[in-house]
Amino acid sequence: MTQFRPCIDLHDGQVKQIVGGSLNNQGAQTNFVSDRDATYYANLYRQYQLTGGHVISLGGGNQEQATAALAAWPGGLQYGGGVNAANALDYIQAGASHVIVTSWLFEQGEFSWERLHELNKLVGKERLILDLSCRQKGNSWFIATDRWQTVTSTEVNADNLTRLADYCDEFLIHSADVEGLQGGIDQDLVKLLGQACTIPVTYAGGARSLHDLQLVNDLSAGKVDLTIGSALDIFGGSGITLEECINWNQGKQA
């Protein structure tokens, strides 16, 4: 069954919810800035055993907050943001259950199987998550790197998902086109992930209510998990409460 997966998104040293497609060197369009630190959210997720969540660092200035969140729940959160072969083990030692990597796997816009092999060997398949966040072009989706501003030529399709699954424990996939807009999920992408993924996969982007958990469950035959950000009450949203998500995960759907 589809599970709710929590998140802690960090930007300029603060917990925020942003519009994914707006992120660039000048900043980002922001939906929410929390007056709580990352540790508060890590402890909250730990309290309710909301496992499989991720801490994502969007740009610089987030190291202190990220490290504190990982320390608050050792082994309970995944970490992504600037991960490469030089620092991946540091995040594992800081308490991350997994490291999440995207941009470093691309050299001059081309996917590097050599780098993937290197990282896989370094941290192990069981601690590696590939972030295949993407943008849609026509009827296809292509991996987007560098804060989702650079669309690569690597397609998110059944062949690539099957091949990449040999090297990692999970996939994390943000639909950058709908991220933060609360305008509904990318149903076609969720359906593809449900059909093609042979390992756990979490989708993020556009979720706005409890109905979306049911929708993802139905579209993916329960194989795809869902991260909800901007619509969640703990991030200033009004579409769904954390309590509803907890109840969903515990099988107490209304």
C-alpha positions in Angstrom: 0.0 0.0 0.0 1.1 3.5 -0.7 2.7 5.2 2.3 3.0 8.9 3.2 6.7 9.9 3.4 7.7 13.1 5.2 10.2 15.7 4.1 12.4 18.5 5.5 13.3 20.9 2.7 16.1 23.3 3.6 16.8 26.6 1.8 19.1 29.4 3.1 19.3 27.6 6.5 15.6 27.5 7.0 12.8 24.9 6.6 10.8 26.0 3.6 8.3 24.8 1.0 9.1 26.2 -2.4 7.7 26.1 -5.9 10.2 23.6 -7.4 10.4 25.1 -10.9 11.3 28.5 -9.5 14.6 27.5 -7.8 17.6 29.3 -9.2 20.7 31.4 -8.2 18.5 34.4 -7.5 16.4 32.4 -4.9 13.0 30.8 -5.2 9.3 31.4 -5.0 8.4 30.4 -1.5 5.1 28.9 -0.2 6.2 28.6 3.4 9.0 29.5 5.8 8.9 27.8 9.1 9.7 29.4 12.4 10.8 25.9 13.6 14.2 24.4 12.9 14.9 21.1 11.1 15.4 19.3 14.4 11.8 20.0 15.4 10.5 18.2 12.3 12.9 15.3 12.7 11.7 14.8 16.2 8.1 15.1 15.1 8.6 12.4 12.5 10.5 10.2 14.9 7.7 10.6 17.5 5.1 9.1 15.0 7.6 6.7 13.4 7.1 8.3 9.9 10.0 6.4 8.3 11.6 6.8 4.9 11.5 10.6 5.0 14.1 12.9 3.4 16.1 16.0 4.3 16.9 17.9 1.2 19.4 20.8 1.1 18.5 23.2 -1.7 21.7 25.2 -2.3 24.2 26.4 0.4 23.9 27.5 4.0 22.0 24.4 5.2 24.7 22.2 6.6 24.2 23.0 10.3 20.4 22.4 10.0 20.8 19.2 8.0 23.4 17.7 10.4 21.2 18.5 13.4 18.2 16.9 11.8 20.1 13.7 11.0 21.5 13.6 14.6 18.0 13.9 16.0 16.9 10.7 14.4 19.9 8.5 13.5 19.0 6.1 10.8 15.5 7.6 10.5 16.0 10.1 7.6 17.6 10.1 4.2 19.8 13.0 3.1 20.1 14.7 -0.3 21.7 17.9 -1.6 25.3 18.2 -3.0 26.0 14.5 -2.3 29.1 13.1 -4.1 31.8 10.5 -3.6 33.8 12.8 -1.4 31.1 13.5 1.2 28.6 10.6 1.0 30.0 8.6 3.9 30.1 11.8 6.0 26.3 12.0 5.8 25.9 8.3 6.6 28.2 8.8 9.6 26.1 11.9 10.6 23.0 9.7 10.9 21.5 9.4 7.4 19.9 6.1 6.6 20.6 6.7 2.9 22.2 9.3 0.7 20.2 10.7 -2.2 22.2 11.8 -5.3 21.4 13.3 -8.7 23.5 16.2 -10.1 26.9 14.6 -9.3 26.0 11.6 -11.5 26.0 13.9 -14.6 29.1 15.2 -16.3 28.6 17.9 -19.0 24.9 16.9 -19.0 25.6 13.2 -19.7 24.8 10.5 -17.2 28.0 8.9 -15.8 27.7 5.2 -15.2 31.3 5.3 -13.9 30.3 7.7 -11.1 27.3 5.6 -10.2 29.5 2.5 -9.9 31.9 4.5 -7.7 29.2 5.7 -5.4 27.5 2.3 -5.3 30.8 0.7 -4.3 31.5 3.4 -1.7 28.2 3.4 0.3 26.6 0.2 -0.9 23.4 -0.4 -2.8 21.4 -0.6 0.4 22.3 3.0 1.4 22.0 4.7 -2.0 18.9 6.5 -3.4 18.8 7.9 -6.9 16.9 11.2 -7.3 15.4 11.0 -10.8 13.5 14.2 -10.5 12.3 15.2 -13.9 10.5 17.6 -16.2 8.1 16.6 -19.0 8.8 17.2 -22.7 6.0 16.1 -24.9 4.9 12.7 -23.7 8.2 11.8 -22.0 10.1 12.8 -18.8 13.7 13.7 -18.6 15.9 13.9 -15.5 16.5 17.5 -14.3 19.6 18.5 -12.4 21.1 21.6 -10.8 18.1 22.6 -8.8 15.9 21.3 -11.6 17.0 24.0 -14.0 19.0 21.8 -16.4 17.0 19.2 -18.3 19.3 16.3 -19.3 18.9 13.9 -22.2 18.4 10.9 -19.8 14.8 9.8 -20.0 12.8 8.4 -17.1 11.4 5.3 -18.8 11.0 1.6 -18.1 14.4 0.6 -19.5 16.4 3.1 -17.5 14.4 2.5 -14.3 15.1 -1.2 -14.6 18.8 -0.7 -15.3 19.3 1.8 -12.5 17.5 -0.3 -9.9 20.4 -2.7 -9.8 22.6 0.0 -8.2 20.3 1.6 -5.6 17.9 0.9 -2.8 15.2 3.3 -3.8 14.2 6.1 -6.2 13.0 9.5 -5.3 11.2 11.4 -8.1 10.0 15.0 -7.9 7.9 16.2 -10.7 9.5 19.6 -11.0 6.8 20.9 -13.2 4.1 20.6 -10.5 6.2 20.6 -7.4 4.9 23.2 -4.8 1.9 24.2 -6.9 -0.7 22.0 -5.1 -2.4 21.6 -8.4 -2.6 17.8 -8.4 -0.1 15.1 -9.0 1.3 14.0 -12.4 -0.9 11.0 -12.8 0.8 9.6 -15.9 4.2 9.7 -14.3 2.9 8.0 -11.2 1.3 5.3 -13.4 4.7 4.8 -15.2 6.6 4.4 -11.9 4.1 1.9 -10.6 4.4 -0.2 -13.8 8.2 0.1 -14.2 9.8 0.3 -10.8 11.1 -2.9 -9.2 12.4 -1.2 -6.1 10.7 1.2 -3.6 10.0 4.6 -5.1 8.7 7.9 -3.7 6.9 10.5 -5.8 6.7 14.1 -4.9 4.9 17.0 -6.6 1.5 18.6 -6.6 -0.2 16.6 -3.8 -2.9 18.6 -2.1 -5.2 16.3 -0.1 -5.8 12.9 1.4 -7.4 11.9 -1.9 -4.0 12.1 -3.5 -2.7 9.3 -1.3 -5.6 7.1 -2.4 -5.0 8.2 -6.0 -1.3 7.3 -6.0 -2.2 4.0 -4.3 -4.8 3.2 -7.1 -2.6 4.4 -10.0 0.5 2.5 -8.9 -1.2 -0.6 -7.3 0.3 0.6 -4.0 3.9 0.5 -5.3 4.6 4.2 -5.2 4.9 6.2 -1.9 3.9 9.9 -1.7 5.6 12.9 -0.2 3.3 15.8 0.6 4.8 19.2 1.3 3.1 22.6 0.8 -0.4 21.3 1.3 0.4 19.9 4.8 -0.7 21.7 7.9 2.7 21.6 9.5 4.0 23.6 6.5 1.2 26.1 6.6 -1.0 24.2 4.2 -4.7 23.6 4.5 -5.2 20.6 2.2 -4.2 17.8 4.6 -3.1 17.3 8.2 -0.2 15.4 9.5 -2.6 13.4 11.6 -4.5 12.3 8.5 -1.2 11.1 7.0 -0.3 9.2 10.2 -3.7 7.6 10.2 -3.3 6.7 6.6 0.0 5.0 7.2 -1.5 3.1 10.1 -4.3 1.8 8.0 -6.9 4.0 9.6 -8.3 5.6 6.5 -11.6 7.4 6.9 
